[in-house]
């Protein structure tokens, strides 16, 4: 459970229990429980609080219709809940947690370990968003929620089993979010691969963009890997250094970093029908070579190449100018008149700092 500031309020292990399936005793006092639940952010947590608690308790009776959000109003500041409903949700939660602490009720350890059956997951999620969810979305929800911590998209085959005598080297271009994932999947399947990265570290967009206020603009849970969740994000929309640290950690823990060739930029690719292979030309600070492979996965991204507009007189401007994706931290903007061209997501983030 998190406060509106994004910091986490821990209740004697309850938060960890709901997120990583550990059932630990609650040691907080009544007042500490009430304070933590009162800090649950309205739009981010309250609509999902009762369904999460129902799953942990194995008891759907707490899903009172009177506390169900209005799906049509969920994008409003109210998150689809009336003031009376927010009080009711917090009251139910506090009472349930106190009962668990006092031994009157208990968390369903087996349920949290075994996950949620499709029909029940659909009911819980439908309650959370205030409208019925189509059954076709259930597999996606199971993957994204990763309730049991299982990697539901992990390969179900291995190269040693399907083609033990065949060499099939793969080249991945880019070591950002997608490139690291591609490498992880190939490693799981026992496929030989190499990642070519033009920079000197992993992270892609989150390595190159360092403008003031740079942060993810969707929730951390959605932006991170479903099989590599964490519950200690410092903010609901975490800043660039936090995202970069996450992907660096994943590269290390997945054992993918050792497959990355840094300072290598793929400059050309040629396919040979006769050899049934690709020939890659490699440039960059550590390049100057070629590489032959059976398949290529492009993970070059789309947000790291600055697009400078053509504006008459731009070359004659005497002051400093730069693209936000190549922020010049050596320029002091204090007491300067600053013009920002463009009002997209990046501008929304750095203009308040300017």
Secondary structure, 3 states (H helix, E strand, C coil): CECCCCCECCCCCHHHHHHHCCCCCCCCCHHHHHHHHHCCCHHHHHHHHHHHHHHHHCCHHHCCHHHCCCHHHCCCCCCCCCHHHHHHHHHHHHHHHHHHHCCCCCCCHHHHHHCCCHHHHHHHHHHHHCCCCCHHHHHHHHHHHCCCCCCCCCCCCCHHHHCCCCCCCEEEECCCHHHHHHHHHHHHCCCCEEEEECCCCCCCHHHHCCCCCCECCCCHHHHCCCCCCCCCCCCCCCEHHHHHHHHHHHHHHCCCHHHEEECCEEEEEEEECCCCEEEEEEECCCCCEEEEECEEEECCCCCCCCCCCCCCCHHHCCCCCCCHHHCCCCCCCCCCCCCCCCCCHHHHHHCCCC
